[in-house]
Every structure is written in C-alpha cells, then in structure tokens.
Amino acid sequence: MAAMTVIEAVRATLDEALGGDERVFLLGEDVEAGGVFRATEGLVAKYPGRVLDSPLAESSIIGLSIGAAHYGMRPVAEIQFADFIHAGFDQLCSEASRWSYRTRGDSWLPMVVRTPWGGGVHGGQHHSQSIEAYYAHMPGIKVVAPSFPADYRSLLKAAIADPNPVLFLEHKRTYRLVKQEMEGAPAEEVIGRARITRRGEDLTIFAYGLMLHESLAAAEQIAADGIDAMVVDLLTLNPLDRETILEAAKATGKVLIVHEDTLTGGLGGEIAAIIAEHAFEHLDAPIRRVAGPDIPPMPFHHTMESFFMPDRAKIAAAARDLAAY
Amino acid sequence: MTQQISLPGSAMDDPGSEQLGLFLYQMQLLRRFEEKTGEMYTKGKIRGFLHLYTGQEACAVGALNALREQDQIVTHYRDHGHALARGVDANRIMAELFGRVDGLSGGRGGSMHLYDVSKGFLGGYAIVAAHLPLAVGLGLAARMQKEDRLALCIFGDGSVGEGEFHEALNLAALWDTPVIFFCENNLYGMGVRFAESLSTQIPKLAAAYNMPAVSINGMDVLEVYRETRKAVEHCSAGNGPYFIEAMTYRYRGHSMADPELYRLKDEIEQYRKRDAIEALKQHMMERGMLDQAGWEDVVRRVDKAVDDAVAFADASPEPGLDTLYGNLMAEPTDD
C-alpha cells in the first residue's frame, strides 16, 4: 500500500463505505463538487444520488441525519468548517446525544458528522476554531480526533459502523501536511482507545490532532538534551481512554498536556483531573498544560496566529522545565 | 382503549358513523385524560412542567387518524393528545407522567418527551422547531429507501420564528420529501399572540417554499381529518411536502404555571362555544348517529379508561437508580 495524506485517507474511507453499504450516504455543503478540502471529490459520479449537496443549513444537515439514521440509513454529514457547527449544536447535543437513552435502546442513531477543525492556516476567527471541548462535554456523542492517516482510515470506518452519533474531527492543517506509509502503520480500530506513540521515561505528553505531530517533534528536540519523553495520541476525546491516560501518567510521573484549544475549560483540564484523582501518588511534579491563550478568536495575522498556536518550540520549552522540576 | 384504524378509500370519502364514533371517543379521551392529568399535577403525583392539550383535540384526532400504520410522527412538547390519538397505551403514558417504571421511557422522559417507536411515534420535543429537520430526515430516508412512508411533523405557531422552520421547509420541498407539516396555531406562543411575533401569515411562508399550504379550522375534526387525508395522498404520490395550518385554541394556560394574564376569560368562553367535542356530538345527534344514551356510554368508557390509567400509573413502581446508566450508548452489532 502506498503512502497517503490525511485527506486521501478520508476520501478513500468514504469511498469504501459508500461502496460497501447502500445505507451510507453523504450530505453537506458543496460535497458534490468535492467540498472545500476535496474530501468527497469524485464520489458523486461513482455513487449518484448518495452524495447530496445541502443548502447552507448546518442545523438541518445534522437534524436530517438524525431522522434518516433512525430509519435505517447511515448518514455521513460534512460540516464545511468546524466553526460553522455551532448552528447545529442543539441537534447534536439536545437531540442526537440522548436518542438511545430516551428511547431506552428502542432506536439508535448510526450517524457521523465530519468536520475540519483547528488553526495554523491563517483562517482567522471563523475558520480556525477548536470546538472539541464543547462537544466532548456531552455524554452520548463520541468525539474522535485522529492525527495520522492510518488512524483516520480505521477510525472513520469505525465511526460509520458505530450505532451512535460520532463527531469526527479532521485537523485541516494536517490534511496535506501529514503523509504516512500505510503498510504496517498502526491503525486503531476501536473508538475510545488512546495510543502511546512514543515510549519515554522522563515525562508524558498528551496531545491530539496537529499538536500530536508538534509534540512528537518536540520530543525529538529534547531527546538531544537527554530528555526522554513519552507521547500519547489521544485519538478519541469522548469517551477518553482513562486506562491508557493513567498508565502513561504513572509511567513517568510528570505530565504535560497539549492542545491548541484555549486553556480554560479545554480538555486538558479534564485529563489533568483524571490524573489528579486517580494517579496523584505517582506524580513527581505539578501537571503542566500548553494550550491556546484565553482569547476568543485565533487572530488572522501570521505572527499573532503563531503566538496563539502552541508549537514544537513551546512544547519543548515546557517539557524541559517539567523534566527539570 | 384507543386503537389505530386503517382507512381504505380516498380523501373525499366521508367517515361513516363508526369512524365518527371513534373520533368522538378519542376526543373525549384526550379531554378527560388532560383534565385528570391536571388534577394529578395539583395532587403532586405529576411533577415538573406540564402542558395540557385541552381544546385542541380535533387536531390530534383528525390528523393522526388520517395516517397509515407505516407513517412516522414527531411532535412538540404538548404531546399527550398526539400519543393517545396514535393509539399509544394510555396507561403507559400516564405512568410516564408519574415517572414510573411502566412509563413509556421508564421515567426518563416525562410529559414532554413521550415516545413509542413501535407506533411510529418518535417523540415529543421541547426544543421548539428542533424536530422539523428530523421529520425531513425521516422523509428523506423513506424516499431513498423507495418506501411509501411519510412523516407527520406537528408543531405550534411559536416554531415559525425559528430558523429551523425555514431550513426544514426549504429542504423538504427541495428534496421532495414526504412530510406533512402540521402547524397547530393556538394563537399564543406562551403569552405572546402569534400575530405579534410574525410579520406575515403562516401559510404564506409555507407557500413561499413551494408546497401546498392551507389554513383550516382546527376545531373541526372532520375538516382536519379530510385535509390530512389529502396531504397523505399528496405525499404518498411522491409530490413532496404538504403544509397545514390548523387554527385552534387551548383552554388551559401554556403550562400549569401560567397565570394567563395575557388573555381575557371571555376569549376562552368564546372558543368554548366552538368546542370540537360538542360540535361533533351535535353533528352525530342531528344525523341520528348518536343519542344521549350513546353519549353517556362514551363518557363512561372514557372515564373508566382514564381511571384505569391513573390506577395503573399509581401501582407502577418508582424506577430504581440502577437503571440510570442503561442505554447511554447503543452497543455495536454485526448489522
């Protein structure tokens, strides 16, 4: 198998899902033409009538998916940018999340909402957001945010097969930036599992999406100084893999959590709380977080954007501090 | 107990005396059920927020009886009447209002979130207009599966101000989905007259999205039934969505907590003179389809059904907290 970029992995998985299951269909803005990032390119020609351009109506894109999923279809909705998904917040959080619960399992919703998230593309305030914390807060929705193409492939496949609503987050900066030889690459097939991507003894870094790649780069930088960092790819943000998180935290006793989402109320707080509650005696230093600053939007200007985004240098600096504690 | 009837023939067929008898029974059941529900609320048997359907019975009974077994229903939070008219077990509805184990969702849902998937009754929704896109999704699934099945989407006049109302109508028409949009216009969105929150008329909005749109007398069960039958035929023939505005009136407040400072008692009295149950009763009596003894029999049977529902609910145990985490997520299957 050849090497694939993230966007190629997403497209190939959608293609395979449409080909393998007649109940699967795609809907979203511009998906027939391939979408802004070309994730659905060529699919309408191959699967006519099953790739549907919707009006600009995010709430209804998700609401329709609920209705269709109840009646045996397997909708895969695309929200063009994660920044636009909040118009459909109610459908995901007030309706989809509790469908199985309110019907006590008489009905379920095999539906996926895919959306490109994250910054680093000079998109400014309405094309750069990290939205995961709002949705990962909601029991009843699975939130998946892979980092490597092989995991995009296996986890998107798992999301489409899942009988529950899954919010599948695709980091837009990594779409073409990250390429991976697929043959032999580790591919997580189960939603809800994290992976220790790099073994290390001195400290543990938790990250996902673009920040996972920056964390791995930072780990290489500090390795030159003799600091050996473990790096954990969270992969699924709801439910969090508490077992792997605790195992990895206990292994080094020093924890650094990285996300580009703003600091306050970000997932880092939840991960820190899990570790503080269940692995307190194993800690040798206060838990550290490297995150976006508490500023509402990511600014447009490239220097300001760089200031906002965590990167390998900031992660390496925090890791050195932590290792020296 | 109510039962779902299957109706052969076309929309133009007038219901016969047997069917009118069923309509009368059901409307009286809805009325009495709600009166009893209000009573149980004041007794503390039912807690929380309670919205009674009293006055609007012709809408539920006319519309739901026009549907077929395979059709699906989503509705708003004033949903007891719709569930009853669909033939959902009154005992289990009352048990749900009491929050008991034998309730439709074992006490998870309560008054505003009834459902019975086996009856195609997919629930009451208490986020205004949020269920309109769902209905279009149900219709879209039917269209993609090439099955003759439609979604009846019931909502109030308050929904019209929500963005999802417009999104859903546009999508339903654009994608030719079999959806009957059924607006119960009871004149008030809580305490605000609908005319004060809408710059136009509701059917004009629906017509603008390119679907048949009518405004009918929602206090006349026959008119509601006939119009909904037309809508069923329209959707079933693959002609896309259909919009009905049924002008109706609720006799009680928005909820049990509503002091009703926004309307005069006279207004309620005026509407009570057009009461749907009285109208059908008279209609049937004038045509020799019903006599006083027959009416008393309806009352007696309904009273018993409602008393039975209360007794059933009262006897049903409180849910154990060990059920709290069940069905949080559906389990993956090989399907």
HADDOCK unambig.tbl for C-alpha pairs under 7 A between the chains (distance, minus, plus):
assign (segid A and resid 57 and name CA) (segid B and resid 167 and name CA) 6.31 0.50 0.50
assign (segid A and resid 60 and name CA) (segid B and resid 133 and name CA) 5.10 0.50 0.50
assign (segid A and resid 60 and name CA) (segid B and resid 164 and name CA) 6.75 0.50 0.50
assign (segid A and resid 60 and name CA) (segid B and resid 167 and name CA) 6.39 0.50 0.50
assign (segid A and resid 60 and name CA) (segid B and resid 168 and name CA) 6.58 0.50 0.50
assign (segid A and resid 63 and name CA) (segid B and resid 133 and name CA) 4.81 0.50 0.50
assign (segid A and resid 63 and name CA) (segid B and resid 134 and name CA) 4.87 0.50 0.50
assign (segid A and resid 63 and name CA) (segid B and resid 137 and name CA) 6.95 0.50 0.50
assign (segid A and resid 64 and name CA) (segid B and resid 133 and name CA) 5.15 0.50 0.50
assign (segid A and resid 64 and name CA) (segid B and resid 134 and name CA) 4.96 0.50 0.50
assign (segid A and resid 64 and name CA) (segid B and resid 136 and name CA) 5.86 0.50 0.50
assign (segid A and resid 64 and name CA) (segid B and resid 137 and name CA) 3.77 0.50 0.50
assign (segid A and resid 65 and name CA) (segid B and resid 137 and name CA) 5.95 0.50 0.50
assign (segid A and resid 66 and name CA) (segid B and resid 134 and name CA) 5.93 0.50 0.50
assign (segid A and resid 66 and name CA) (segid B and resid 137 and name CA) 6.62 0.50 0.50
assign (segid A and resid 67 and name CA) (segid B and resid 134 and name CA) 4.36 0.50 0.50
assign (segid A and resid 67 and name CA) (segid B and resid 135 and name CA) 6.09 0.50 0.50
assign (segid A and resid 67 and name CA) (segid B and resid 136 and name CA) 6.96 0.50 0.50
assign (segid A and resid 67 and name CA) (segid B and resid 137 and name CA) 4.02 0.50 0.50
assign (segid A and resid 67 and name CA) (segid B and resid 138 and name CA) 4.43 0.50 0.50
assign (segid A and resid 68 and name CA) (segid B and resid 137 and name CA) 4.51 0.50 0.50
assign (segid A and resid 68 and name CA) (segid B and resid 138 and name CA) 5.04 0.50 0.50
assign (segid A and resid 68 and name CA) (segid B and resid 140 and name CA) 6.48 0.50 0.50
assign (segid A and resid 68 and name CA) (segid B and resid 141 and name CA) 4.86 0.50 0.50
assign (segid A and resid 71 and name CA) (segid B and resid 138 and name CA) 6.47 0.50 0.50
assign (segid A and resid 71 and name CA) (segid B and resid 141 and name CA) 6.30 0.50 0.50
assign (segid A and resid 73 and name CA) (segid B and resid 141 and name CA) 6.44 0.50 0.50
assign (segid A and resid 91 and name CA) (segid B and resid 130 and name CA) 6.92 0.50 0.50
assign (segid A and resid 100 and name CA) (segid B and resid 327 and name CA) 5.86 0.50 0.50
assign (segid A and resid 100 and name CA) (segid B and resid 328 and name CA) 6.35 0.50 0.50
assign (segid A and resid 100 and name CA) (segid B and resid 329 and name CA) 6.16 0.50 0.50
assign (segid A and resid 100 and name CA) (segid B and resid 330 and name CA) 6.22 0.50 0.50
assign (segid A and resid 101 and name CA) (segid B and resid 327 and name CA) 5.00 0.50 0.50
assign (segid A and resid 101 and name CA) (segid B and resid 328 and name CA) 5.01 0.50 0.50
assign (segid A and resid 102 and name CA) (segid B and resid 105 and name CA) 6.41 0.50 0.50
assign (segid A and resid 102 and name CA) (segid B and resid 108 and name CA) 6.35 0.50 0.50
assign (segid A and resid 102 and name CA) (segid B and resid 109 and name CA) 6.31 0.50 0.50
assign (segid A and resid 103 and name CA) (segid B and resid 105 and name CA) 6.22 0.50 0.50
assign (segid A and resid 104 and name CA) (segid B and resid 105 and name CA) 6.50 0.50 0.50
assign (segid A and resid 104 and name CA) (segid B and resid 327 and name CA) 5.44 0.50 0.50
assign (segid A and resid 105 and name CA) (segid B and resid 327 and name CA) 5.48 0.50 0.50
assign (segid A and resid 105 and name CA) (segid B and resid 330 and name CA) 6.45 0.50 0.50
assign (segid A and resid 106 and name CA) (segid B and resid 117 and name CA) 6.66 0.50 0.50
assign (segid A and resid 108 and name CA) (segid B and resid 330 and name CA) 6.23 0.50 0.50
assign (segid A and resid 140 and name CA) (segid B and resid 328 and name CA) 6.12 0.50 0.50
assign (segid A and resid 140 and name CA) (segid B and resid 329 and name CA) 6.10 0.50 0.50
assign (segid A and resid 162 and name CA) (segid B and resid 332 and name CA) 6.00 0.50 0.50
assign (segid A and resid 163 and name CA) (segid B and resid 330 and name CA) 5.90 0.50 0.50
assign (segid A and resid 163 and name CA) (segid B and resid 331 and name CA) 6.83 0.50 0.50
assign (segid A and resid 163 and name CA) (segid B and resid 332 and name CA) 5.79 0.50 0.50
assign (segid A and resid 164 and name CA) (segid B and resid 329 and name CA) 6.48 0.50 0.50
assign (segid A and resid 164 and name CA) (segid B and resid 330 and name CA) 6.07 0.50 0.50
